[in-house]
Amino acid sequence: MPDRGLTHLDPLGRARMVDVTPKDPTHRRAVARGRVHMKSETTSLVARGAINKGDVLAVARVAGIQAAKRTPELIPLCHPLLVGSVLVNFRIEDDYIEVEAHVETVDRTGVEMEALTACSVACLTIYDMCKSSDRGMTIGEIALWEKTGGRSGAYRRTDGLDGDLGL
């Protein structure tokens, strides 16, 4: 792939949105993961549905879906896309909850930012729902795990976090 320089800058160095109109729409998919680290007592409360604010994972799932659809409102140079599908799932371990977000579209640009935003907002929602039980929680390891479609082809992370939520 040839070096295209800094694609979000015009010849005068000003920020610009990349022109994707010459590209053909293709099927594109992205998967992002992240973790909310917490006390084991807190993960137990979440698993039992005993957090006083309500069903933590149901609320975080809806928040992640909503965030994917609103990504261009949050990321200044991100293209608005017709998001075809968003799935958000969770894996509860002893001292963390892993979040995995899958986003798909048929469009001219990828959905990596939508998947990362969905994952991040779902993690933030878990924090918000559980903060009265555990103020020491941390959010981390948010990363793109997979992407398909587009000119750059497929990408799959081969290092880092273990586990697959099987979506």
N, CA, C and O of each residue as an XYZ file, in Angstrom:
668
protein
N       0.840     -1.175      0.000
C       0.000      0.000      0.000
C       0.889      1.243      0.000
O       1.744      1.380      0.875
N       0.708      2.142     -0.952
C       1.560      3.330     -1.012
C       1.323      4.255      0.168
O       0.230      4.296      0.733
N       2.359      4.994      0.532
C       2.245      5.962      1.621
C       1.412      7.139      1.135
O       1.766      7.798      0.157
N       0.315      7.399      1.814
C      -0.571      8.491      1.425
C      -0.388      9.715      2.319
O      -1.180     10.654      2.241
N       0.627      9.720      3.153
C       0.862     10.862      4.023
C      -0.201     10.975      5.100
O      -0.863      9.998      5.449
N      -0.349     12.174      5.613
C      -1.341     12.438      6.650
C      -2.668     12.747      5.961
O      -2.861     13.843      5.435
N      -3.565     11.791      5.967
C      -4.786     11.883      5.173
C      -5.798     12.878      5.711
O      -6.702     13.278      4.978
N      -5.677     13.291      6.963
C      -6.645     14.220      7.540
C      -6.156     15.666      7.523
O      -6.706     16.526      8.211
N      -5.120     15.920      6.732
C      -4.620     17.282      6.560
C      -4.646     17.631      5.075
O      -4.302     16.807      4.227
N      -5.061     18.866      4.770
C      -5.022     19.309      3.372
C      -3.604     19.775      3.057
O      -2.753     19.776      3.947
N      -3.323     20.175      1.802
C      -1.954     20.584      1.446
C      -1.408     21.751      2.270
O      -0.194     21.944      2.343
N      -2.301     22.532      2.890
C      -1.848     23.652      3.726
C      -1.742     23.271      5.210
O      -1.466     24.126      6.052
N      -1.957     21.997      5.528
C      -1.838     21.541      6.911
C      -3.085     21.721      7.744
O      -3.036     21.566      8.964
N      -4.209     22.046      7.112
C      -5.464     22.235      7.840
C      -6.207     20.910      7.937
O      -6.136     20.072      7.038
N      -6.922     20.734      9.046
C      -7.715     19.514      9.233
C      -8.783     19.426      8.156
O      -9.378     20.432      7.768
N      -9.018     18.203      7.677
C     -10.071     17.975      6.689
C     -10.614     16.564      6.850
O      -9.942     15.679      7.381
N     -11.815     16.374      6.393
C     -12.400     15.048      6.352
C     -11.947     14.403      5.040
O     -12.033     15.023      3.980
N     -11.473     13.177      5.112
C     -11.009     12.467      3.927
C     -12.174     12.261      2.968
O     -13.286     11.949      3.396
N     -11.922     12.436      1.667
C     -12.952     12.241      0.649
C     -13.053     10.755      0.323
O     -12.140     10.179     -0.268
N     -14.166     10.138      0.711
C     -14.376      8.715      0.424
C     -15.349      8.501     -0.728
O     -15.688      7.362     -1.047
N     -15.803      9.592     -1.360
C     -16.808      9.436     -2.418
C     -16.335      8.603     -3.604
O     -17.175      7.952     -4.225
N     -15.051      8.574     -3.965
C     -14.653      7.724     -5.091
C     -14.651      6.217     -4.766
O     -14.598      5.393     -5.679
N     -14.708      5.862     -3.499
C     -14.636      4.459     -3.096
C     -15.978      3.764     -3.318
O     -17.040      4.380     -3.220
N     -15.904      2.482     -3.615
C     -17.116      1.668     -3.717
C     -17.517      1.177     -2.331
O     -16.650      0.820     -1.532
N     -18.813      1.152     -2.033
C     -19.257      0.568     -0.759
C     -18.930     -0.925     -0.716
O     -19.154     -1.647     -1.688
N     -18.407     -1.370      0.403
C     -18.131     -2.795      0.625
C     -18.572     -3.162      2.034
O     -18.777     -2.297      2.886
N     -18.712     -4.468      2.260
C     -19.052     -4.952      3.596
C     -17.843     -4.753      4.493
O     -16.733     -5.160      4.150
N     -18.060     -4.126      5.639
C     -16.983     -3.840      6.584
C     -17.424     -4.227      7.983
O     -18.587     -4.071      8.352
N     -16.480     -4.730      8.746
C     -16.768     -5.209     10.090
C     -15.588     -4.865     10.982
O     -14.441     -4.902     10.535
N     -15.858     -4.529     12.243
C     -14.798     -4.259     13.214
C     -15.201     -4.801     14.571
O     -16.378     -4.799     14.931
N     -14.211     -5.265     15.320
C     -14.400     -5.795     16.666
C     -13.423     -5.078     17.590
O     -12.228     -5.003     17.306
N     -13.942     -4.551     18.701
C     -13.108     -3.901     19.712
C     -13.387     -4.541     21.065
O     -14.499     -4.997     21.333
N     -12.376     -4.568     21.901
C     -12.517     -5.099     23.261
C     -11.884     -4.150     24.269
O     -10.967     -3.390     23.955
N     -12.409     -4.222     25.496
C     -11.849     -3.474     26.612
C     -12.255     -4.143     27.913
O     -13.082     -5.055     27.923
N     -11.676     -3.689     28.994
C     -11.966     -4.284     30.312
C     -12.215     -3.211     31.356
O     -11.618     -2.134     31.339
N     -13.125     -3.549     32.272
C     -13.338     -2.738     33.466
C     -12.858     -3.600     34.639
O     -13.461     -4.622     34.965
N     -11.766     -3.166     35.259
C     -11.194     -3.890     36.397
C     -11.873     -3.406     37.673
O     -12.088     -2.209     37.862
N     -12.206     -4.361     38.549
C     -12.942     -4.023     39.774
C     -12.689     -5.096     40.819
O     -12.073     -6.125     40.541
N     -13.174     -4.840     42.020
C     -13.080     -5.836     43.089
C     -13.926     -7.057     42.719
O     -14.932     -6.941     42.019
N     -13.506     -8.212     43.196
C     -14.284     -9.430     42.917
C     -15.685     -9.338     43.525
O     -16.626     -9.938     43.005
N     -15.827     -8.591     44.620
C     -17.154     -8.414     45.204
C     -18.084     -7.679     44.235
O     -19.284     -7.946     44.182
N     -17.509     -6.755     43.476
C     -18.307     -5.981     42.523
C     -18.704     -6.843     41.333
O     -19.852     -6.782     40.892
N     -17.790     -7.641     40.806
C     -18.171     -8.524     39.690
C     -19.252     -9.499     40.136
O     -20.144     -9.841     39.359
N     -19.175     -9.944     41.373
C     -20.195    -10.846     41.908
C     -21.559    -10.166     41.967
O     -22.576    -10.766     41.620
N     -21.573     -8.903     42.412
C     -22.832     -8.149     42.442
C     -23.413     -7.994     41.042
O     -24.619     -8.150     40.851
N     -22.567     -7.688     40.065
C     -23.027     -7.543     38.680
C     -23.598     -8.865     38.186
O     -24.680     -8.895     37.599
N     -22.877     -9.957     38.418
C     -23.315    -11.273     37.946
C     -24.652    -11.683     38.561
O     -25.467    -12.338     37.911
N     -24.871    -11.292     39.817
C     -26.125    -11.641     40.508
C     -27.250    -10.643     40.232
O     -28.382    -10.848     40.669
N     -26.947     -9.583     39.521
C     -27.957     -8.554     39.285
C     -28.284     -7.768     40.535
O     -29.411     -7.303     40.703
N     -27.293     -7.615     41.425
C     -27.546     -7.008     42.726
C     -27.015     -5.575     42.851
O     -26.984     -5.030     43.955
N     -26.601     -4.961     41.748
C     -26.190     -3.554     41.804
C     -27.454     -2.710     41.945
O     -28.422     -2.916     41.213
N     -27.450     -1.764     42.878
C     -28.684     -1.042     43.196
C     -29.212     -0.160     42.066
O     -30.383      0.219     42.095
N     -28.392      0.176     41.075
C     -28.879      0.992     39.956
C     -29.643      0.169     38.923
O     -30.335      0.731     38.074
N     -29.526     -1.160     38.986
C     -30.260     -1.991     38.037
C     -29.363     -2.948     37.280
O     -28.255     -3.257     37.718
N     -29.849     -3.418     36.137
C     -29.159     -4.415     35.321
C     -27.994     -3.750     34.578
O     -28.180     -3.146     33.521
N     -26.812     -3.870     35.141
C     -25.620     -3.191     34.640
C     -25.344     -3.548     33.186
O     -25.122     -2.659     32.364
N     -25.355     -4.821     32.863
C     -24.967     -5.233     31.523
C     -26.016     -4.866     30.482
O     -25.663     -4.551     29.345
N     -27.290     -4.899     30.840
C     -28.335     -4.490     29.897
C     -28.189     -3.007     29.554
O     -28.292     -2.619     28.390
N     -27.950     -2.192     30.565
C     -27.790     -0.753     30.333
C     -26.515     -0.488     29.537
O     -26.527      0.331     28.618
N     -25.421     -1.161     29.871
C     -24.155     -0.972     29.156
C     -24.280     -1.420     27.701
O     -23.694     -0.799     26.815
N     -25.023     -2.474     27.447
C     -25.232     -2.948     26.072
C     -25.950     -1.875     25.244
O     -25.520     -1.550     24.138
N     -27.034     -1.333     25.780
C     -27.779     -0.294     25.058
C     -26.908      0.949     24.875
O     -26.942      1.569     23.812
N     -26.138      1.319     25.880
C     -25.254      2.484     25.774
C     -24.220      2.280     24.670
O     -23.939      3.203     23.905
N     -23.658      1.089     24.585
C     -22.678      0.801     23.538
C     -23.289      0.880     22.151
O     -22.685      1.439     21.235
N     -24.475      0.326     21.990
C     -25.166      0.385     20.696
C     -25.437      1.836     20.315
O     -25.176      2.252     19.186
N     -25.959      2.590     21.259
C     -26.265      3.998     21.012
C     -24.992      4.767     20.657
O     -25.014      5.613     19.762
N     -23.895      4.488     21.340
C     -22.633      5.185     21.092
C     -22.105      4.898     19.690
O     -21.605      5.803     19.022
N     -22.210      3.654     19.240
C     -21.732      3.320     17.892
C     -22.448      4.164     16.851
O     -21.831      4.644     15.901
N     -23.750      4.343     17.031
C     -24.547      5.098     16.070
C     -24.240      6.594     16.108
O     -24.513      7.306     15.141
N     -23.673      7.074     17.218
C     -23.425      8.514     17.373
C     -21.943      8.881     17.286
O     -21.564     10.008     17.605
N     -21.119      7.949     16.863
C     -19.667      8.172     16.813
C     -19.272      9.445     16.067
O     -18.423     10.183     16.568
N     -19.843      9.744     14.895
C     -19.414     10.960     14.192
C     -19.704     12.259     14.951
O     -19.100     13.292     14.660
N     -20.615     12.215     15.914
C     -20.876     13.399     16.735
C     -19.775     13.601     17.783
O     -19.622     14.697     18.322
N     -19.017     12.547     18.065
C     -17.981     12.597     19.102
C     -16.570     12.724     18.536
O     -15.713     13.367     19.143
N     -16.325     12.118     17.385
C     -15.000     12.110     16.768
C     -15.058     13.075     15.577
O     -15.728     12.772     14.590
N     -14.388     14.210     15.639
C     -14.612     15.293     14.686
C     -14.481     14.940     13.201
O     -15.282     15.431     12.406
N     -13.527     14.124     12.793
C     -13.320     13.859     11.370
C     -13.833     12.494     10.936
O     -13.478     12.000      9.865
N     -14.664     11.891     11.768
C     -15.229     10.570     11.494
C     -16.449     10.719     10.584
O     -17.298     11.581     10.809
N     -16.528      9.871      9.553
C     -17.652      9.933      8.613
C     -18.928      9.367      9.230
O     -18.871      8.365      9.944
N     -20.072      9.984      8.969
C     -21.338      9.363      9.360
C     -21.591      8.156      8.450
O     -21.471      8.258      7.229
N     -21.931      7.050      9.034
C     -22.146      5.805      8.287
C     -23.527      5.254      8.581
O     -24.129      5.560      9.611
N     -24.015      4.449      7.674
C     -25.218      3.690      7.938
C     -24.767      2.418      8.662
O     -24.335      1.452      8.033
N     -24.874      2.434      9.968
C     -24.459      1.284     10.772
C     -25.516      0.198     10.610
O     -26.683      0.399     10.946
N     -25.101     -0.944     10.098
C     -26.044     -2.022      9.836
C     -26.298     -2.911     11.029
O     -27.393     -3.450     11.184
N     -25.281     -3.072     11.888
C     -25.402     -3.999     13.012
C     -24.432     -3.606     14.104
O     -23.286     -3.247     13.830
N     -24.893     -3.676     15.350
C     -24.024     -3.484     16.510
C     -24.370     -4.562     17.521
O     -25.529     -4.707     17.910
N     -23.377     -5.311     17.942
C     -23.535     -6.304     19.009
C     -22.543     -5.963     20.114
O     -21.371     -5.700     19.843
N     -23.008     -5.968     21.348
C     -22.138     -5.726     22.497
C     -22.351     -6.884     23.458
O     -23.482     -7.190     23.833
N     -21.262     -7.525     23.853
C     -21.376     -8.639     24.779
C     -20.328     -8.511     25.875
O     -19.416     -7.690     25.787
N     -20.473     -9.334     26.906
C     -19.646     -9.220     28.100
C     -19.172    -10.587     28.564
O     -19.829    -11.606     28.347
N     -18.007    -10.579     29.213
C     -17.504    -11.773     29.889
C     -17.099    -11.336     31.282
O     -16.244    -10.466     31.444
N     -17.716    -11.942     32.291
C     -17.415    -11.596     33.681
C     -16.371    -12.571     34.207
O     -16.574    -13.785     34.200
N     -15.262    -12.025     34.658
C     -14.209    -12.801     35.307
C     -14.170    -12.394     36.780
O     -14.990    -11.589     37.222
N     -13.231    -12.941     37.533
C     -13.185    -12.678     38.966
C     -13.037    -11.187     39.291
O     -13.746    -10.661     40.149
N     -12.113    -10.515     38.600
C     -11.842     -9.115     38.963
C     -11.940     -8.150     37.785
O     -11.368     -7.062     37.834
N     -12.652     -8.528     36.737
C     -12.913     -7.608     35.637
C     -14.100     -8.092     34.814
O     -14.507     -9.252     34.874
N     -14.633     -7.154     34.049
C     -15.644     -7.468     33.044
C     -15.059     -7.066     31.708
O     -14.647     -5.921     31.517
N     -15.024     -8.010     30.783
C     -14.550     -7.713     29.436
C     -15.738     -7.352     28.560
O     -16.784     -7.998     28.607
N     -15.559     -6.318     27.765
C     -16.585     -5.844     26.832
C     -16.075     -6.101     25.421
O     -14.914     -5.830     25.113
N     -16.947     -6.625     24.568
C     -16.605     -6.822     23.167
C     -17.715     -6.229     22.314
O     -18.891     -6.542     22.501
N     -17.330     -5.371     21.377
C     -18.296     -4.720     20.488
C     -17.991     -5.095     19.047
O     -16.849     -4.998     18.598
N     -19.024     -5.526     18.324
C     -18.942     -5.842     16.893
C     -19.816     -4.842     16.152
O     -20.967     -4.625     16.529
N     -19.283     -4.237     15.106
C     -20.056     -3.302     14.294
C     -19.871     -3.676     12.823
O     -18.762     -3.986     12.387
N     -20.977     -3.644     12.061
C     -20.927     -3.949     10.631
C     -21.666     -2.886      9.838
O     -22.589     -2.235     10.327
N     -21.224     -2.736      8.592
C     -21.862     -1.818      7.657
C     -21.560     -2.269      6.242
O     -20.696     -3.119      6.027
N     -22.259     -1.710      5.289
C     -21.864     -1.725      3.886
C     -21.733     -0.253      3.522
O     -22.729      0.453      3.360
N     -20.483      0.200      3.394
C     -20.248      1.622      3.179
C     -18.870      1.832      2.563
O     -18.191      0.869      2.206
N     -18.456      3.107      2.437
C     -17.204      3.468      1.776
C     -16.018      3.580      2.731
O     -14.882      3.757      2.292
N     -16.275      3.479      4.019
C     -15.193      3.564      5.004
C     -15.524      2.633      6.169
O     -16.672      2.222      6.345
N     -14.512      2.310      6.953
C     -14.651      1.288      7.979
C     -15.362      1.732      9.240
O     -15.673      2.909      9.426
N     -15.611      0.759     10.101
C     -16.354      0.987     11.339
C     -15.488      0.749     12.582
O     -16.002      0.418     13.651
N     -14.178      0.921     12.429
C     -13.300      0.749     13.586
C     -13.633      1.736     14.695
O     -13.692      1.360     15.866
N     -13.848      2.987     14.334
C     -14.142      3.997     15.359
C     -15.475      3.719     16.039
O     -15.616      3.951     17.239
N     -16.449      3.228     15.292
C     -17.737      2.887     15.885
C     -17.593      1.745     16.880
O     -18.202      1.781     17.949
N     -16.797      0.727     16.546
C     -16.588     -0.393     17.470
C     -15.833      0.061     18.721
O     -16.189     -0.324     19.835
N     -14.798      0.874     18.541
C     -14.037      1.378     19.692
C     -14.889      2.285     20.570
O     -14.777      2.246     21.795
N     -15.733      3.094     19.958
C     -16.606      3.985     20.728
C     -17.649      3.175     21.489
O     -17.911      3.447     22.660
N     -18.243      2.184     20.834
C     -19.227      1.318     21.506
C     -18.597      0.640     22.718
O     -19.189      0.614     23.797
N     -17.404      0.095     22.540
C     -16.705     -0.580     23.636
C     -16.396      0.396     24.768
O     -16.621      0.083     25.938
N     -15.887      1.564     24.427
C     -15.514      2.556     25.441
C     -16.719      3.027     26.246
O     -16.650      3.115     27.472
N     -17.813      3.327     25.573
C     -19.001      3.821     26.270
C     -19.642      2.714     27.104
O     -20.157      2.984     28.189
N     -19.618      1.484     26.620
C     -20.125      0.370     27.433
C     -19.281      0.232     28.709
O     -19.829      0.015     29.790
N     -17.957      0.355     28.589
C     -17.083      0.306     29.769
C     -17.390      1.457     30.723
O     -17.480      1.250     31.933
N     -17.550      2.655     30.194
C     -17.879      3.811     31.037
C     -19.217      3.625     31.736
O     -19.382      4.038     32.884
N     -20.168      3.009     31.056
C     -21.482      2.776     31.659
C     -21.390      1.770     32.797
O     -22.039      1.935     33.829
N     -20.585      0.726     32.610
C     -20.365     -0.226     33.705
C     -19.788      0.513     34.908
O     -20.234      0.314     36.038
N     -18.793      1.366     34.661
C     -18.214      2.154     35.754
C     -19.295      2.988     36.445
O     -19.402      2.988     37.671
N     -20.087      3.692     35.653
C     -21.123      4.556     36.220
C     -22.123      3.754     37.051
O     -22.518      4.194     38.130
N     -22.530      2.604     36.571
C     -23.529      1.798     37.267
C     -22.972      1.190     38.561
O     -23.722      0.927     39.501
N     -21.652      0.969     38.601
C     -21.047      0.265     39.745
C     -20.252      1.168     40.691
O     -19.744      0.688     41.705
N     -20.134      2.452     40.387
C     -19.236      3.307     41.167
C     -19.616      3.436     42.633
O     -18.744      3.683     43.466
N     -20.885      3.278     42.973
C     -21.254      3.373     44.385
C     -20.747      2.167     45.175
O     -20.596      2.241     46.394
N     -20.486      1.068     44.487
C     -19.957     -0.132     45.142
C     -18.442     -0.192     45.122
O     -17.834     -0.815     45.993
N     -17.815      0.458     44.124
C     -16.374      0.291     43.926
C     -15.803      1.503     43.205
O     -15.803      1.544     41.975
N     -15.322      2.480     43.941
C     -14.755      3.694     43.327
C     -13.358      3.452     42.760
O     -12.837      4.301     42.037
N     -12.751      2.329     43.069
C     -11.392      2.050     42.610
C     -11.313      1.357     41.262
O     -10.232      0.933     40.853
N     -12.426      1.235     40.567
C     -12.408      0.567     39.261
C     -11.511      1.309     38.281
O     -11.331      2.523     38.384
N     -10.953      0.572     37.336
C     -10.189      1.173     36.237
C     -10.689      0.588     34.924
O     -11.170     -0.544     34.864
N     -10.560      1.387     33.884
C     -10.931      0.970     32.536
C      -9.652      0.901     31.723
O      -8.821      1.807     31.790
N      -9.488     -0.173     30.954
C      -8.268     -0.281     30.161
C      -8.352     -1.313     29.064
O      -9.391     -1.927     28.821
N      -7.230     -1.480     28.416
C      -7.027     -2.471     27.351
C      -8.008     -2.327     26.198
O      -8.310     -3.310     25.522
N      -8.505     -1.129     25.965
C      -9.427     -0.923     24.844
C      -8.601     -0.936     23.562
O      -7.655     -0.163     23.406
N      -8.977     -1.828     22.651
C      -8.193     -1.993     21.430
C      -9.051     -2.565     20.313
O     -10.052     -3.239     20.553
N      -8.631     -2.276     19.086
C      -9.229     -2.910     17.919
C      -8.692     -4.332     17.834
O      -7.479     -4.539     17.878
N      -9.567     -5.298     17.716
C      -9.168     -6.695     17.646
C      -9.266     -7.264     16.242
O      -8.532     -8.184     15.883
N     -10.164     -6.720     15.461
C     -10.328     -7.270     14.126
C     -11.028     -6.245     13.254
O     -11.860     -5.469     13.725
N     -10.679     -6.253     11.975
C     -11.429     -5.469     11.006
C     -11.335     -6.166      9.666
O     -10.308     -6.751      9.323
N     -12.420     -6.096      8.913
C     -12.444     -6.670      7.568
C     -13.063     -5.656      6.627
O     -13.821     -4.778      7.040
N     -12.726     -5.794      5.352
C     -13.275     -4.930      4.316
C     -12.397     -3.738      4.046
O     -11.567     -3.355      4.869
N     -12.588     -3.159      2.888
C     -11.846     -1.962      2.520
C     -10.530     -2.258      1.840
O     -10.102     -3.407      1.734
N      -9.897     -1.192      1.382
C      -8.663     -1.288      0.603
C      -7.509     -1.890      1.396
O      -6.679     -2.606      0.835
N      -7.448     -1.608      2.696
C      -6.320     -2.110      3.489
C      -6.466     -3.578      3.864
O      -5.529     -4.172      4.397
N      -7.622     -4.169      3.598
C      -7.808     -5.597      3.852
C      -8.113     -5.922      5.298
O      -8.525     -5.062      6.077
N      -7.902     -7.173      5.637
C      -8.244     -7.677      6.969
C      -7.112     -7.416      7.958
O      -5.938     -7.366      7.593
N      -7.501     -7.251      9.214
C      -6.555     -7.097     10.326
C      -7.081     -7.920     11.486
O      -8.278     -7.913     11.773
N      -6.183     -8.627     12.149
C      -6.559     -9.365     13.347
C      -5.424     -9.257     14.356
O      -4.284     -9.608     14.051
N      -5.734     -8.767     15.570
C      -4.731     -8.636     16.632
C      -4.309    -10.035     17.073
O      -5.141    -10.931     17.219
N      -3.027    -10.206     17.280
C      -2.522    -11.507     17.697
C      -1.824    -11.462     19.043
O      -1.309    -12.481     19.504
N      -1.796    -10.305     19.679
C      -1.146    -10.183     20.988
C      -2.131     -9.651     22.012
O      -3.241     -9.250     21.661
N      -1.740     -9.644     23.249
C      -2.544     -8.975     24.271
C      -3.520     -9.844     24.994
O      -3.186    -10.950     25.418
N      -4.747     -9.346     25.144
C      -5.762     -9.983     25.977
C      -6.129    -11.365     25.482
O      -6.089    -11.641     24.283
N      -6.481    -12.216     26.400
C      -6.966    -13.557     26.058
C      -8.478    -13.540     25.992
O      -9.138    -12.644     26.517
N      -9.000    -14.544     25.340
C     -10.451    -14.746     25.384
C     -11.155    -14.263     24.140
O     -10.707    -13.335     23.468
N     -12.258    -14.906     23.850
C     -13.122    -14.555     22.729
C     -14.531    -14.738     23.215
O     -14.887    -15.795     23.736
N     -15.335    -13.711     23.048
C     -16.703    -13.783     23.537
C     -17.633    -14.509     22.577
O     -18.804    -14.727     22.891
N     -17.118    -14.890     21.399
C     -17.870    -15.746     20.505
C     -19.051    -15.096     19.823
O     -20.018    -15.786     19.500
N     -19.015    -13.813     19.594
C     -20.128    -13.164     18.880
C     -19.994    -13.400     17.399
O     -20.829    -12.938     16.622
